[in-house]
Amino acid sequence: SDRPPRSLAEPSFSQSTRAPRVHTAPRDAAMQIIVRQWLAGNLEVDVAPEATVARLKEVARAADYPGVLFGNFYFGGRKLQDSSRLSELGINPGDVVEAVT
């Protein structure tokens, strides 16, 4: 291929029959979580467990998912702080984070 390798910091996108997926970390270092927004549905996101909530928001916004306005993120009924790491919040692969505008 004539294309240079994609930077790990640069999101790449792929289609899924269930929800759009956004890859932002190497497969072996990533966990897949679902960002759910009431009007737009689910967005599957691959991020490192050490990623912050702010990084998760960045990745979700980069997906250019039509109609999505991400405000606050919630998990387990708690509002998530942007500086918190996903692993510290107990967010595991397959978990759902709610995006509320």
Contact map, one row per residue, 1 for C-alpha under 8 A:
11100000000000000000000000000000000000000000000000000000000000000000000000000000000000000000000000000
11110000000000000000000000000000000000000000000000000000000000000000000000000000000000000000000000000
11111000000000000000000000000000000000000000000000000000000000000000000000000000000000000000000000000
01111100000000000000000000000000000000000000000000000000000000000000000000000000000000000000000000000
00111110000000000000000000000000000000000000000000000000000000000000000000000000000000000000000000000
00011111010000000000000000000000000000000000000000000000000000000000000000000000000000000000000000000
00001111110000000000000000000000000000000000000000000000000000000000000000000000000000000000000000000
00000111111000000000000111000000000000000000000000000000000000000000000000000000000000000000000000000
00000011111000000000000110000000000000000000000000000000000000000000000000000000000000000000000000000
00000111111100000000000100000000000000000000000000000000000000000000000000000000000000000000000000000
00000001111110000000011100000000000000000000000000000000001001000000000000000000000000000000000000000
00000000011111000000011100000000000000000000000000000000000000000000000000000000000000000000000000000
00000000001111100001111000000000000000000000000000000000000000100000000000000000000000000000000000000
00000000000111110001111000000000000000000000000000000000000000000000000000000000000000000000000000000
00000000000011111011100000000000000000000000000000000000000000000000000000000000000000000000000000000
00000000000001111111100000000000000000000000000000000000000000000000000000000000000000000000000000000
00000000000000111111000000000000000000000000000000000000000000000000000000000000000000000000000000000
00000000000000011111000000000000000000000000000000000000000000000000000000000000000000000000000000000
00000000000000111111100000000000000000001111000000000000000000000000000000000000000000000000000000000
00000000000011111111110000000000000000000111000000000000000000000000000000000000000000000000000000000
00000000000011110011111000000000000000000011110000000000000000000000000000000000000000000000000000000
00000000001111000001111100000000000000000011110000000000001100100000000000000000000000000000000000000
00000000001111000000111111000000000000000000111000000000000000000000000000000000000000000000000000000
00000001111100000000011111000100000000000000111100000000001000000000000000000000000000000000000000000
00000001100000000000001111101100000000000000011100000000000000000000000000000000000000000000000000000
00000001000000000000001111111100000000000000000000000000000000000000000000000000000000000000000000000
00000000000000000000000011111110000000000000000000000000000000000000000000000000000000000000000000000
00000000000000000000000001111100000000000000000000000000000000000000000000000000000000000000000000000
00000000000000000000000011111110000000000000001110000000000000000000000000000000000000000000000000000
00000000000000000000000111111111000000000000011110000000000000000000000000000000000000000000000000000
00000000000000000000000000101111100000000000011110000000000000000000000000000000000000000001110000000
00000000000000000000000000000111110000000001111000000000000000000000000000000000000000000000111000000
00000000000000000000000000000011111000000001111000000000000000000000000000000000000000000001111110000
00000000000000000000000000000001111100000111100000000000000000000000000000000000000000000000011110000
00000000000000000000000000000000111110000111100000000000000100000000000000000000000000000000000111100
00000000000000000000000000000000011111011110000000000000000000000000000000000000000000000000000111100
00000000000000000000000000000000001111111100000000000000000000000001010000000000000000000000000001110
00000000000000000000000000000000000111111000000000000000000000000000000000000000000000000000000000110
00000000000000000000000000000000000011111000000000000000000000000011000000000000000000000000000000000
00000000000000000000000000000000000111111100000000000000000000001111000000000000000000000000000000000
00000000000000000010000000000000000111111110000000000000000000000000000000000000000000000000000000000
00000000000000000011000000000000011110011111000000000000000000000000000000000000000000000000000000000
00000000000000000011110000000000011100001111100000000000000100000000000000000000000000000000000000000
00000000000000000011110000000001111000000111110000000000000000000000000000000000000000000000000000000
00000000000000000000111100000001111000000011111000000000001100000000000000000000000000000000000000000
00000000000000000000111110000111100000000001111100000000000000000000000000000000000000000000000000000
00000000000000000000001110001111100000000000111110100001000000000000000000000000000000000000000000000
00000000000000000000000110001110000000000000011111100000000000000000000000000000000000000000000000000
00000000000000000000000000001110000000000000001111100000000000000000000000000000000011100001000000000
00000000000000000000000000000000000000000000000111110000000000000000000000000000000011100000000000000
00000000000000000000000000000000000000000000001111111011000000000000000000000000000011100000000000000
00000000000000000000000000000000000000000000000001111111000000000000000000000000011111000000000000000
00000000000000000000000000000000000000000000000000111111100000000000000010000001111111000000000000000
00000000000000000000000000000000000000000000000000011111110000000000000000000000011000000000000000000
00000000000000000000000000000000000000000000000000111111111000000000000000000000000000000000000000000
00000000000000000000000000000000000000000000001000111111111100000000000000000000000000000000000000000
00000000000000000000000000000000000000000000000000001111111110000000010000000000000000000000000000000
00000000000000000000000000000000000000000000000000000111111111000000000000000000000000000000000000000
00000000001000000000010100000000000000000000100000000011111111100000000000000000000000000000000000000
00000000000000000000010000000000001000000010100000000001111111111000000000000000000000000000000000000
00000000000000000000000000000000000000000000000000000000111111111001010000000000000000000000000000000
00000000001000000000000000000000000000000000000000000000011111110000000000000000000000000000000000000
00000000000010000000010000000000000000000000000000000000001111111000000000000000000000000000000000000
00000000000000000000000000000000000000000000000000000000000111111100000000000000000000000000000000000
00000000000000000000000000000000000000010000000000000000000110111111000000000000000000000000000000000
00000000000000000000000000000000000000010000000000000000000000011111000000000000000000000000000000000
00000000000000000000000000000000000000110000000000000000000000001111100000000000000000000000000000000
00000000000000000000000000000000000010110000000000000000000010001111110000000000000000000000000000000
00000000000000000000000000000000000000000000000000000000000000000011111000000000000000000000000000001
00000000000000000000000000000000000010000000000000000000100010000001111110000000000000000000000000111
00000000000000000000000000000000000000000000000000000000000000000000111110000000000000000000000000111
00000000000000000000000000000000000000000000000000000000000000000000011111000011000000000000000000111
00000000000000000000000000000000000000000000000000001000000000000000011111100011000000000000000011110
00000000000000000000000000000000000000000000000000000000000000000000000111111111000000000000000011110
00000000000000000000000000000000000000000000000000000000000000000000000011111111000000000010000111000
00000000000000000000000000000000000000000000000000000000000000000000000001111100000000000000000000000
00000000000000000000000000000000000000000000000000000000000000000000000001111110000000000000000000000
00000000000000000000000000000000000000000000000000000000000000000000000001111111000000000000000000000
00000000000000000000000000000000000000000000000000000000000000000000000111101111100000000000000000000
00000000000000000000000000000000000000000000000000001000000000000000000111100111110100000000000000000
00000000000000000000000000000000000000000000000000001000000000000000000000000011111100000000000000000
00000000000000000000000000000000000000000000000000011100000000000000000000000001111100000000000000000
00000000000000000000000000000000000000000000000000011100000000000000000000000000111110000000000000000
00000000000000000000000000000000000000000000000000011000000000000000000000000001111111011000000000000
00000000000000000000000000000000000000000000000011111000000000000000000000000000001111111000000000000
00000000000000000000000000000000000000000000000011111000000000000000000000000000000111111111000000000
00000000000000000000000000000000000000000000000011100000000000000000000000000000000011111111000000000
00000000000000000000000000000000000000000000000000000000000000000000000000000000000111111110000000000
00000000000000000000000000000000000000000000000000000000000000000000000000000000000111111110000000000
00000000000000000000000000000000000000000000000000000000000000000000000000000000000001111111000000000
00000000000000000000000000000000000000000000000000000000000000000000000000100000000001111111101000000
00000000000000000000000000000010100000000000000010000000000000000000000000000000000001100111111000000
00000000000000000000000000000011100000000000000000000000000000000000000000000000000000000011111000000
00000000000000000000000000000011110000000000000000000000000000000000000000000000000000000001111100000
00000000000000000000000000000001110000000000000000000000000000000000000000000000000000000011111110000
00000000000000000000000000000000111100000000000000000000000000000000000000100000000000000000011111000
00000000000000000000000000000000111100000000000000000000000000000000000011100000000000000000001111100
00000000000000000000000000000000001110000000000000000000000000000000000011100000000000000000000111110
00000000000000000000000000000000001111000000000000000000000000000000011111000000000000000000000011111
00000000000000000000000000000000000011000000000000000000000000000000011111000000000000000000000001111
00000000000000000000000000000000000000000000000000000000000000000000111100000000000000000000000000111
